[in-house]
């Protein structure tokens, strides 16, 4: 039996999806990672939505300022670098405050056992590096 190259590629892709389809624990949605009931899941989803909305504006501004800072560094423009670093610090503090408030509100919804699982979830999430997981520095 002779297989076509397309069918080999398709088979490889399907196999890869099955092989790598498992989530890392920290990537699992909180509902399944913590065993939230329907009411808790709704409350957590509302808290997360509120935090995302609050984070949108400062994150966008932070990214703009960081791009400008990179350009200033490339141009070796010390005055612009100093000004931009001063503008970036309050944005990072604001984002950290939103993040901390989100965690506080989520903890208020959880049971003692779920809080323990949440602590583990946070540790594993913070240990992840790359992509959107590089949030440790704000």
C-alpha positions as CSV (number, residue, x, y, z in Angstrom):
1,X,0.0,0.0,0.0
2,X,1.4,3.4,-1.0
3,X,0.4,6.5,1.0
4,X,0.2,9.9,-0.5
5,X,2.4,12.6,1.0
6,X,-0.7,14.6,2.0
7,X,-2.1,11.7,4.0
8,X,1.2,11.3,5.8
9,X,1.2,15.0,6.7
10,X,-2.4,14.8,7.8
11,X,-1.7,11.8,9.9
12,X,1.2,13.5,11.5
13,X,-0.8,16.6,12.3
14,X,-3.7,14.6,13.8
15,X,-1.2,12.5,15.9
16,X,0.5,15.7,17.1
17,X,-2.8,17.2,18.2
18,X,-3.6,14.1,20.2
19,X,-0.1,13.9,21.7
20,X,0.1,17.6,22.7
21,X,-3.5,18.4,23.4
22,X,-3.2,18.2,27.2
23,X,-3.1,21.5,29.1
24,X,-0.4,22.4,31.5
25,X,-2.2,22.6,34.9
26,X,-1.7,26.4,34.9
27,X,-3.3,26.8,31.5
28,X,-6.5,25.0,32.5
29,X,-9.5,27.3,33.1
30,X,-10.0,28.0,36.7
31,X,-13.4,26.3,36.7
32,X,-11.9,22.9,36.0
33,X,-8.5,23.5,37.7
34,X,-10.2,24.4,41.0
35,X,-13.5,22.4,40.7
36,X,-15.7,25.5,40.8
37,X,-19.4,25.1,40.9
38,X,-21.6,26.9,38.5
39,X,-22.2,29.9,40.8
40,X,-18.5,30.2,41.6
41,X,-17.5,29.9,37.9
42,X,-19.9,32.7,37.0
43,X,-18.5,35.0,39.8
44,X,-14.9,34.2,38.8
45,X,-15.7,34.9,35.1
46,X,-17.2,38.2,36.0
47,X,-14.1,39.1,38.1
48,X,-11.8,38.1,35.3
49,X,-13.8,40.1,32.7
50,X,-13.7,43.2,35.0
51,X,-9.9,42.8,35.4
52,X,-9.4,42.4,31.7
53,X,-11.4,45.5,31.0
54,X,-9.5,47.5,33.7
55,X,-6.2,46.2,32.3
56,X,-6.8,47.0,28.7
57,X,-6.0,50.8,28.7
58,X,-2.9,50.7,30.9
59,X,-1.6,47.6,29.0
60,X,-2.0,49.3,25.7
61,X,-0.3,52.5,27.0
62,X,2.5,50.4,28.6
63,X,3.2,48.6,25.3
64,X,3.3,52.0,23.4
65,X,5.7,53.4,26.0
66,X,7.9,50.3,25.9
67,X,8.1,50.4,22.1
68,X,9.1,54.1,22.4
69,X,11.7,53.2,25.0
70,X,13.2,50.5,22.8
71,X,13.5,53.1,20.0
72,X,15.1,55.6,22.4
73,X,17.6,52.9,23.5
74,X,18.4,52.1,19.9
75,X,19.0,55.8,19.2
76,X,21.0,56.2,22.4
77,X,18.7,59.0,23.4
78,X,19.3,59.3,27.2
79,X,16.7,62.1,27.8
80,X,13.9,60.2,26.2
81,X,14.9,57.0,27.9
82,X,14.8,58.7,31.4
83,X,11.4,60.3,30.6
84,X,9.9,57.1,29.3
85,X,11.1,55.0,32.2
86,X,9.4,57.5,34.6
87,X,6.2,57.1,32.5
88,X,6.3,53.3,32.5
89,X,6.6,52.8,36.2
90,X,3.1,54.1,37.1
91,X,1.6,52.0,34.4
92,X,3.3,48.9,35.8
93,X,2.1,49.8,39.3
94,X,-1.5,50.3,38.0
95,X,-1.5,46.9,36.3
96,X,-0.1,45.2,39.3
97,X,-2.9,46.8,41.4
98,X,-5.5,45.5,39.0
99,X,-3.9,42.1,39.0
100,X,-3.7,42.0,42.9
101,X,-7.3,43.1,43.2
102,X,-8.4,40.4,40.8
103,X,-6.7,37.7,42.8
104,X,-8.1,39.1,46.1
105,X,-11.7,39.0,44.7
106,X,-11.2,35.5,43.3
107,X,-9.9,34.2,46.7
108,X,-13.1,35.6,48.3
109,X,-15.2,33.3,46.1
110,X,-13.2,30.1,46.9
111,X,-13.5,27.5,49.6
112,X,-10.4,26.6,51.7
113,X,-9.6,23.6,49.5
114,X,-10.1,25.6,46.3
115,X,-7.8,28.3,47.7
116,X,-5.1,25.7,48.2
117,X,-5.5,24.6,44.6
118,X,-5.6,28.3,43.5
119,X,-2.2,28.9,45.2
120,X,-0.7,25.9,43.3
121,X,-2.3,27.1,40.1
122,X,-0.8,30.6,40.6
123,X,2.7,29.1,41.4
124,X,2.6,27.0,38.2
125,X,1.3,29.9,36.1
126,X,4.0,32.2,37.4
127,X,6.7,29.6,36.7
128,X,5.6,29.4,33.1
129,X,7.9,31.4,30.8
130,X,7.2,32.7,27.3
131,X,4.4,34.3,25.4
132,X,1.7,35.8,27.6
133,X,3.1,34.2,30.7
134,X,5.9,36.9,31.0
135,X,3.8,39.0,33.3
136,X,6.0,38.8,36.3
137,X,7.7,42.1,35.8
138,X,4.8,44.6,36.1
